[in-house]
Amino acid sequence: MRERWHGLFWGLLLIVLGISFYLSMQGWGGWWQFFLIGLGVIFLVESRVRGGTGRIIAGLVLIAVGAVLLTGWGDWWPLILIVAGLAIIFNSWRRR
């Protein structure tokens, strides 16, 4: 069973890398901002699938940092609202 989740993580990681490189080649910014966002999403999916909460905070932080770096430092305050909203949603899912 553990091997199945291990494969899911690495498969999603390769997909995120491919999408990141593709968007960067299309002029959407550096690949690493998209990679941070994608890695944060992978952490959230993994914590949801496995049932643990250990990677939720790390996932939300990676998404926030990647989004801030992608949009610029001047647009930070709406991202805090988005991250807070995501934290509330994932916290309500965790309680079920």
C-alpha positions in Angstrom: 0.0 0.0 0.0 2.8 2.4 0.9 4.4 1.9 -2.6 1.2 3.0 -4.3 1.3 6.4 -2.5 5.0 6.7 -3.1 4.3 6.3 -6.9 1.6 8.9 -6.7 3.9 11.5 -5.1 6.7 11.0 -7.7 4.2 10.8 -10.6 2.6 14.1 -9.6 6.0 15.6 -9.0 7.0 14.8 -12.6 3.8 16.3 -13.9 4.3 19.5 -11.9 7.9 19.8 -13.3 6.7 19.3 -16.8 3.9 21.9 -16.4 6.3 24.3 -14.7 8.9 24.1 -17.5 6.2 24.4 -20.2 4.7 27.5 -18.6 8.1 29.0 -18.2 8.9 28.4 -21.9 5.6 30.1 -22.8 6.8 33.3 -21.0 4.8 32.9 -17.8 7.8 33.5 -15.6 10.4 31.3 -14.0 9.7 27.6 -13.7 10.5 27.5 -10.0 7.6 29.7 -8.9 5.2 27.2 -10.6 7.2 24.3 -9.1 6.7 25.7 -5.6 3.0 26.1 -6.2 2.7 22.6 -7.6 4.7 21.0 -4.8 2.5 22.7 -2.3 -0.6 21.3 -4.1 1.1 17.8 -4.1 1.6 18.1 -0.3 -2.1 19.0 0.2 -3.2 16.2 -2.0 -0.9 13.7 -0.2 -2.1 14.9 3.2 -5.7 14.5 2.1 -5.2 11.0 0.6 -3.2 9.6 3.5 -5.3 11.2 6.1 -2.5 12.9 7.9 -2.1 16.6 8.6 1.6 16.9 8.7 2.1 18.4 5.2 -0.9 20.8 5.1 1.0 23.7 6.6 4.0 23.0 4.4 1.8 22.8 1.3 0.0 26.1 2.1 3.3 27.9 2.8 4.8 26.6 -0.5 1.7 27.7 -2.5 1.8 31.2 -0.8 5.5 31.7 -1.4 5.3 30.5 -5.0 2.2 32.8 -5.7 3.9 35.8 -4.1 7.0 35.3 -6.1 5.0 34.8 -9.3 2.7 37.9 -8.8 5.2 40.2 -7.1 5.7 41.3 -3.5 3.3 44.2 -3.8 0.3 41.9 -4.1 0.9 40.0 -1.0 -2.1 40.9 1.1 -4.8 39.2 -1.1 -2.7 36.0 -1.0 -2.9 36.0 2.8 -6.7 36.0 2.5 -6.5 33.1 0.0 -4.2 31.1 2.2 -6.4 31.7 5.2 -9.4 30.6 3.2 -7.6 27.4 2.1 -6.6 26.7 5.7 -10.2 27.0 6.8 -11.4 24.7 4.1 -8.7 22.0 4.8 -9.3 22.3 8.5 -13.0 21.6 8.0 -12.2 18.6 5.8 -9.8 17.3 8.5 -12.5 17.4 11.2 -14.8 15.0 9.3 
